[in-house]
Amino acid sequence: MTQEAFITVKGLTKRYGANFAAQNIDFSLEQGAFLSLLGPSGSGKTTVLRMLAGLAEPDSGHISIGGKEIFGPKRNTPVEERGLGMVFQDYALWPHMTVAQNISFGLRLRRMASHDIRARVHEMLDLTALTGLEHRFPFQLSGGQQQRVALARALSIHPPLLLLDEPLSSLDTGLRETMRHELLEIVQKARMTVINVTHDQNEAMVMSDRILLLKNGKIQQFGPPAELYHKPDSAFIGAFMGAANIISGITQNPQSGETIVEQNGLRIHCLAPRDEIIATGQCAVLCRPESIITSAAEPENKENVFSGTVHRASFSEGRWRLSIQTPLREPLLADSAEQILPGTFVWVTLPKDRCLLVKAETEPALASH
């Protein structure tokens, strides 16, 4: 049984002058889910978040949260009446207020009783592991602690929806990794529905139940992280979601459950495409580096096998990333558990079941090598 949508967005559009910042944005989200709005700079993700928050007025569209319309043709609920929680990129903490005072700020604006404020502040301090720091000022806190204070302040009002505007981007790499998991644990304990803006595909994949990938103000794909990674609809999506080999070519007619793509007379066998992806004609094959097999000896099965020479080798996260020059136009990226020195001759196999046919791009795809 499909869970009822908690958030529904339909036809959300925002134009600045002649340019669309967001165009016909449609999605729905169940309660308790974590959605990441992902995309390169200028893709429209922050505009969508600001429209949800009420900080930017859409030109058209519909937004409802918990069955209540907050924006439509005859309604535009003010920011303060939407009751949403928001954590900004720079946290926006009051420097002259203590941790406890920052957390209680929204509660005091709502004229909550003093004893209720104290109870809620203690609840938030415990939830965000800040107990013992309530009398400190922001300048006395680490970046991770400041981030948790901002999160506690946003959660203190028990909002129906929490909006995150790249809250981890100002942290250094090591702390950002740690805070991803801490933030996710906190919002799960609070049973919050979350919409997060990020340009970091790793962050989106680690934290999200769903990803909405945007480009030039338009939705490119919406779905679970694994779906966007393993079954991208286009070369752009495939490359943006992680390191990828994108091999352009011309399709031949599908034969017995597979498709053949030709590039300069070279043939790559791949899985038959989903009907909505491609017919025959210009297309691209996507194959991830971790799927490519390298060997010193020529494989017995010659399908999708090319000879090549290692051009570059770099070590990261316990594996070697190889760049291999083959008869194909672009070097192939392949992962190896063992070091293979530049200049080494190798055989490269692209397993047919790991070669996915995707839409070719009219403009260059963003590589993520």
N, C-alpha and C positions, 0 to 999 in steps of 0.2 A: 504493500500500500504506500503510495507516494505521500510524503509529509506535506502538509499545507504550507504554502508560501507565507513567510512572515514579512518579507520585504518584496514589493513589486515595483519595478521601474519600467515604464513604457514610453517609447518615442521621445526620450529626453534629448533636447537639442539646445545648443547655445552657440550663438554666432557673435564674433567680434569683427565689426566691419563686414568685409566680404568673405572672411574666413570662418569656417566652422571649427570651434574648439571641441565640440561634441555633437555628434549627429546620429539621431535615431537610436539612442542607447536603450536596449531592452534586456532585462534580466530579472530573475526572482531568486530569493534566498530563503531557506528554511531557518527557523529560530535556533540559535546556538551555533550557527555555522560561522566559519572564518573565511572571508572572501578577500583576495588581493586584487587590486586594480594595478595591472602591470603594463609597462610599455616604456619606450624610449622618451627622452625629453620632447615635449610638445605633442605627446600622443593624446592628451585630453584627460588623463587619469585624475589630476588634481582638480580640474574643472568639474568632473563628475562628483568628486568628494565634496567640493564647495557647494554644489547645487543640492546635494543631500542634506548638508548642514544648514542651508539657508543663507550662506554667505554670498552666493551668486544666484541670481534669478534666471531660471531657464526661459528660453523664448517659447518653448512649447513642451508638452509631455505630461507625465503623470508619475507621482511618487506616493506610495502608501506604505505605512509601517504599522504592523500589528492590526491590519484591517482598517486603519484610520488614514484617510487621505490628508497629506500635508502639503501637496502641491498638485494643482490641476487647472483646468481652464477658468474655474471660478474661485480658486483657493490658493493662497500662498501664506502658509503659517509662518509667523515671525520666528527668528532664530531662538529667542528666549522661550517661546512656547512649544518648541519641538522637543525640548528636554533631552537632547542627545549629548553624549559625552564625547569629548574630542581631545586628542593629544597631538600637539603641534611638533614640527620638526625641531624647534629650538626649546621645546617644553614650556616656554612662557610662564615660568615660575615668578612669583613676586619676590624680589630680592630682599625686601625689608621684612618679610614674614617668615616665621619658622615653618618647619615641615608641617606641624599640626595646623598652623594657621592657613597654610596653603591648601591643605586637604579640606579644611572646613569652609573655605571661601564660598563655594557654591551653596552650601547648606545655610550659611548665614544670610546670603542673599534671598534664600527662600524662607527666611524667618522661622527656621526650625527651633524648637525649644532647646535650651542650653544642654540639658542632660541627654537629649537625643543626639545632639551634635557630638558630645563627648563619646557616647557609645559608638556612633558611626565612625568617628575618627579612629578609635581603638580597633574597630573591626577592620578598617582599611590598613592600618599600620601592621596588623597581624597578617592580613592577606598578602601584602606586598613585602613582608620581611623587613619592615622599617622600625619595628619596636625598639626603643632606646635612642632613636635619632629624632624624636618628635620636637626637641627644643633647638635643634641645629638650624642654621640658615643655609640657603642653597649654595653659597660659596664654600661652605664647609663640607660639601658632599662630593662624591665622585660622580662621573657622568652617568654610570649605571644607577646610582642612588637617585639622582635627579630625575632620571627617566621613570623610576618607580614612583616617585612623589607625584609626577604629572599624571601617571596612570591611576594612582590612588585618588587624586582629586577628581579625575573624570568619572571614576567608578562610584564615588561617594554618593552621588545623587541617584544611584540605581537607574541609569538610563536604559531605554529599550534597545539602544544601538550605540556601539562605541566606534568612533571614527579615528583612524590613526593616519597622520600625514607624515610618512617617512620618519617615524620616531627613532629609528636606529641609525640613520645615516650619518649623524655627527659623532658616533662612537668609533673607536679604533677597531681594527679587524678582530682581535681576540675577544674584546668585550662584546662586540656586536654578536659574535657566535653564541656567547653565553647568554646574552639578553634575549636572543630569539627564543630560547627554550624557557627562560624565566617568564617572559611576557606571555607566551602561549600557555604556560602552566597557570598563571594568575587568571587569565580570562576564562580558561576552562573551569577553574574552581568557582569563578563568579558566574558561570553559565551565561556568558555574554555572547551576543551576536556582534560580529566585528567586521568592519570593512577597512582594509589597510591599503594605503598607497605606497608603492615601491617601484624602483627601476631595477631591483636586484632579483634576478630569476631564481637564484639559490634561496634567498629569503622567502620568496613566494612559494616555492615548492616545499620547503621545510615546514612552513607555518600554516598553509592554507588547505581548506577543504575544497575550495573552488578558486579558479583563476579566471579573471576577465582580462584578456590581452587586447590592448588598444594600439592603434596606429593611425595617425592623422585624424584623430577624433572619431574613428569608427571601430566597432568591435571586429576583431579578427577571429577570435575563438573564445568560447566560454565552456569550462568544464573542469574536471578534477586535474590536479597537477600531472599525474601519470599519463593521462590522455593527451594533454598538450605536448608532453615530452615524446611519447612513443607513437602518437597518431596525430601529428600536426596536419592542419589542412593546407598549409602552404610552406614554401621554402623560407619565407620570412619568419613564420612561427617556429619552424624547426630550428633555425639558426639562432633565434633569440632565446629559445629555451635551453640552450646548451651547445657545447662544441658539436659540430656536425659537418659531414661531407655532403655538399650539395652538387650533384653532377647533372648538368643540364643536357638535354638531348631531345630526340624526336621519338614518340611512341610508335610502335607497330601494333597491329590489331592483337588484342588479348587472345592467347591460345592456351587451352586446357588449364585455366585457372591462373595464368601468369601473364605478365606483360613484358615486352622487350623494349628497351630504350637504346637507341643508337647515338653515339657521339663520334664523329669522324671515323665511321666504319667499325668502331668498337661496340660490342653488345653487352648490356647489363640486363640480366634476368631479375625480375622483381615480382612481388605479389600483385595479383590483380587489384586494381584500385577500387575504392568505394565509388559508386556511380556518380555521387555528387562532386567528386574530386576532379575527374579528368575523363575525356573521351580519347580521341587520338589527336596527335599534334604535339606542339611544343610543351615540354613539361620538365620536371627535375626528379632525380632519385635522391632520397635522403638516407644516409647510413651513418650511425653514430660511431665514433672512434673505438668505443669499447666493444663494438660488434665485429670489427675487422680482425681477421686472423692473419698473422705473419708467420712465415716458415722459411727455413734455409733450403729445404728440398721442395721440388715442384710437386704440388698435390696431384693425386691420381684423378680426382674430379676436376675437369678444366673449366667448369661453369663459373663465371665471374671471377676468374683468376687472371692476375696481371703481374708481370715482372716489374721490379722497381729498385730504386736505390735510395737508402736513407739519406735525406738531405739535412735534417736537424733532429736532435733528441734533447728533451728537457725533462727534468725529474720534478714531480709534484705529487704530494699526498700519496706517497708509496707506490707510484707507478711512473713509467716512462711514456711520454707523449712523443710519438714519432711523426715527422713529416716526410712522406715518401713520394718521390717523383716517379710516376708511371707513365705509360703512353696516353693516359687521360690528360685533359688540358690543365687541370688544377692538381696540385699535390694532394695526396690523401693523408688524413690524420688517422693514426692508429695507436691504440694503447698496448703496452707490453709490460709484463711483470719483470722482464729481464732487460738489462741495458743492451742496446744494439748501437754500435758506433756509427756516426756519419760516414758515408762512403760504402757501407755494407750493402751487398746485393741481397734482396729478399724476394720471396713470392708473397703476393697479397691476395687474400680471398675475401670477397664481399658476400656473406651468406645470403642466399635469395630470400629467406624468411625474415631477414633483418633489413632488406632494401625496400623502402616505402616510396611509392609514387606520390608526388605532391605537386601542387600548382606552382608553375614557374612565376617569378616576379617580374613585373614590368619595370620596377626600380630595384636597385641592388638590395639583397637581403642583408640584414645585420649579422655578420659573423660573430661568433663567440668562441674564438679559439683560445 
